[in-house]
């Protein structure tokens, strides 16, 4: 899943693809590099981010989704809003990637149920302006598993086809660096919920902390790609369904080595 952030303030590439023309070109480049899905988002979810107006989010993503879908791409919309999800599906998106798992806007579950698209439900506790205040767990894997299980129940109750649900542990969302490592090590406990897993580790801050300098300063986001490439075969061995990534070529190269050795 290649990332197209049509935002001015995303943590890694904010502003690089902020206008439709450059975002569309970037999406097709990711496809050329081997992306199976292009994930288009118009709202930054980095810690501390301010939410755009609904109209802003729609203006950012709809032209990009329309062009990519018409060009034959499998498009995912990265949104927490029912209105944006509905418009995106109308424009050709076939996956709704909701980082809130339906908690931010419960009506999004109706949109998904009515349209029959695939739904990614991520583990989430609060919006970006306060999510790190809630990064408290006694057993992060057990609690994330329990909260994702609750989301599965809510999805089923809303009429969403369980076979079209993907789960995401939400690395970096209300998680410390140590929590993220524990979740990755415990993915088998999440997989036994019976749904495929999407993992978004690309350029996340826990990799920056791991690679930090002697003064404790994290490695900048764009300089974390080698660490992510090292993680790719490990996640593949764990049987994840998908990887949400910034650098599709590097990910495909790592997977080619993994597949050849298998």
C-alpha positions in Angstrom: 0.0 0.0 0.0 1.8 3.1 -1.3 1.1 6.4 0.6 -0.1 9.5 -1.1 -0.4 12.3 1.5 -2.3 15.2 -0.1 -1.5 17.3 3.0 0.7 20.3 3.9 1.6 18.8 7.3 2.2 15.1 7.3 5.2 14.1 9.4 7.4 12.7 6.6 6.3 14.3 3.3 3.9 17.1 4.2 3.6 19.5 1.3 5.4 17.3 -1.3 2.2 16.2 -2.9 -0.2 18.8 -1.7 -1.7 19.8 -5.1 -3.7 17.3 -7.2 -1.3 17.2 -10.1 1.8 16.2 -8.2 -0.2 13.8 -6.0 -1.7 12.1 -9.0 1.8 11.8 -10.6 3.2 10.4 -7.4 0.4 7.8 -7.2 1.1 6.5 -10.7 4.8 6.5 -9.8 4.1 4.3 -6.8 2.1 1.9 -9.0 5.0 1.8 -11.5 7.3 0.8 -8.6 5.0 -2.1 -7.6 2.3 -0.8 -5.3 -0.8 -3.0 -5.2 -2.9 -0.2 -3.6 -2.6 3.5 -3.5 -3.7 5.1 -0.2 -4.8 8.7 -0.6 -5.3 10.8 2.5 -6.2 14.5 3.0 -5.8 14.7 6.8 -2.5 14.5 8.7 -2.6 12.2 11.7 0.8 13.0 13.1 0.9 13.8 16.8 -0.4 17.3 17.4 -1.9 17.8 13.9 -4.9 20.1 13.5 -7.9 18.7 11.6 -8.8 20.2 8.3 -12.4 21.2 7.5 -14.4 18.5 5.7 -14.5 20.7 2.6 -10.7 21.0 2.6 -10.3 17.2 2.9 -12.7 16.6 0.1 -11.0 19.1 -2.2 -7.7 17.5 -1.5 -8.5 13.8 -2.1 -11.4 13.6 -4.6 -9.5 14.8 -7.7 -6.6 12.4 -6.9 -8.8 9.4 -6.2 -10.8 10.0 -9.4 -7.7 10.2 -11.6 -6.0 7.2 -10.1 -9.1 5.0 -10.2 -9.8 6.0 -13.8 -6.2 5.0 -14.5 -6.9 1.5 -13.2 -5.4 1.8 -9.7 -6.9 0.1 -6.7 -7.4 3.1 -4.5 -7.8 3.3 -0.7 -9.0 6.5 1.0 -7.4 7.3 4.3 -10.2 9.1 6.2 -12.1 9.1 9.5 -15.1 10.9 8.1 -18.3 9.3 6.7 -18.9 12.1 4.3 -15.4 11.8 2.8 -15.6 8.0 2.7 -18.9 8.1 0.8 -17.6 10.7 -1.7 -14.3 8.8 -2.2 -16.2 5.5 -2.9 -18.3 7.4 -5.4 -15.1 8.6 -7.0 -13.7 5.0 -7.3 -12.1 4.1 -4.0 -12.6 0.4 -3.1 -11.0 0.5 0.4 -11.8 2.8 3.3 -8.7 3.0 5.6 -10.1 4.5 8.8 -7.4 5.1 11.5 -10.1 5.5 14.1 -11.8 2.2 13.4 -15.2 4.0 13.3 -14.8 5.8 16.7 -14.3 9.3 15.2 -17.4 9.2 13.1 -19.6 6.1 13.7 -21.7 6.9 10.6 -18.7 5.7 8.5 -19.7 2.1 9.3 -23.0 2.7 7.6 -21.2 4.0 4.5 -19.0 0.9 4.5 -21.8 -1.5 5.0 -24.0 0.1 2.3 -21.2 0.2 -0.3 -19.7 -3.2 0.4 -16.1 -1.9 0.2 -13.1 -3.3 2.1 -12.6 -1.6 5.5 -9.4 -1.1 7.4 -10.0 -0.6 11.2 -7.0 0.7 13.1 -6.5 0.7 16.8 -7.2 4.2 18.0 -7.9 6.1 21.2 -8.1 9.8 20.4 -7.4 12.4 17.8 -3.8 13.6 17.2 -3.9 16.5 19.5 -4.3 14.3 22.6 -3.6 10.7 21.6 -0.2 10.5 23.2 -1.8 11.4 26.6 -3.6 8.0 26.3 -0.5 5.9 25.6 -0.9 3.9 28.9 -1.2 0.1 29.0 -0.6 -2.7 31.4 -0.2 -5.1 28.5 -0.3 -3.3 25.2 -0.8 -6.4 23.1 -3.7 -7.7 25.2 -5.4 -4.3 25.4 -5.0 -3.5 21.7 -6.3 -7.0 20.9 -9.3 -6.4 23.2 -10.1 -3.0 21.8 -9.8 -4.3 18.2 -12.1 -7.1 19.1 -14.7 -4.6 20.3 -14.4 -2.8 17.0 -15.1 -6.1 15.2 -18.3 -6.5 17.2 -19.3 -2.9 16.4 -18.6 -3.5 12.7 -20.7 -6.7 12.6 -23.5 -4.9 14.4 -23.5 -2.2 11.8 -23.8 -4.7 9.0 -20.2 -4.6 7.7 -19.2 -7.9 6.1 -16.6 -9.4 8.4 -14.8 -10.9 5.4 -14.1 -7.4 4.1 -12.4 -6.2 7.3 -8.7 -5.6 7.8 -7.2 -4.8 11.2 -4.3 -2.5 11.9 -2.5 -2.3 15.3 -2.0 1.4 14.9 1.8 1.8 15.4 2.5 5.3 16.7 -1.1 6.1 17.6 -1.4 6.4 21.4 1.7 4.2 21.6 5.3 4.8 22.9 8.3 3.5 21.0 8.4 0.5 23.3 4.7 -0.2 22.8 5.3 -0.4 19.1 8.0 -2.9 19.4 5.9 -5.0 21.7 3.0 -4.9 19.3 5.2 -6.0 16.4 6.6 -8.9 18.5 3.0 -9.9 19.4 1.4 -9.7 16.0 0.5 -13.4 16.2 -1.8 -12.6 19.2 -3.6 -10.0 17.0 -3.8 -12.3 14.0 -5.8 -14.8 16.0 -8.7 -12.4 15.9 -9.2 -14.0 12.5 -8.7 -11.0 10.3 -5.8 -10.0 8.0 -3.4 -7.4 9.4 -2.1 -4.2 7.8 1.0 -2.7 9.4 2.2 0.8 8.9 5.7 1.1 10.3 7.2 3.2 7.5 9.3 6.1 8.8 7.5 6.0 12.2 9.1 7.7 15.2 9.9 4.5 17.0 12.4 3.8 14.2 13.8 7.3 14.6 14.3 6.6 18.3 16.1 3.3 17.6 18.5 5.1 15.2 18.9 8.2 17.3 22.3 9.8 17.9 24.4 9.8 21.0 22.6 12.9 22.3 19.3 11.1 22.0 18.0 13.0 19.0 15.8 10.8 16.8 16.9 10.1 13.2 14.8 12.3 10.8 11.8 10.6 9.1 13.3 10.5 5.6 16.5 8.8 7.0 14.7 5.8 8.5 14.0 3.9 5.3 16.9 1.3 5.7 15.5 0.3 9.1 12.1 -0.1 7.6 13.5 -2.2 4.7 15.1 -4.5 7.3 11.7 -4.9 9.0 9.8 -5.8 5.8 10.9 -9.5 5.6 10.3 -9.9 9.3 6.7 -8.7 8.9 6.3 -10.9 5.8 7.4 -13.9 7.9 4.8 -12.9 10.4 2.1 -13.3 7.8 0.8 -9.8 7.6 -1.7 -9.0 4.8 -0.3 -5.7 3.8 2.4 -3.0 4.4 1.6 0.7 4.3 4.8 2.3 3.0 6.3 5.5 1.7 9.1 3.9 -0.4 7.5 1.2 -2.6 10.6 0.4 -4.5 12.7 -0.3 -1.4 9.9 -2.4 0.0 9.5 -4.4 -3.2 13.3 -5.0 -3.2 13.2 -6.3 0.3 10.3 -8.6 -0.5 12.1 -9.9 -3.6 15.0 -11.1 -1.5 12.6 -12.6 1.0 10.6 -14.4 -1.7 13.7 -15.7 -3.4 15.1 -17.2 -0.2 11.8 -18.9 0.5 
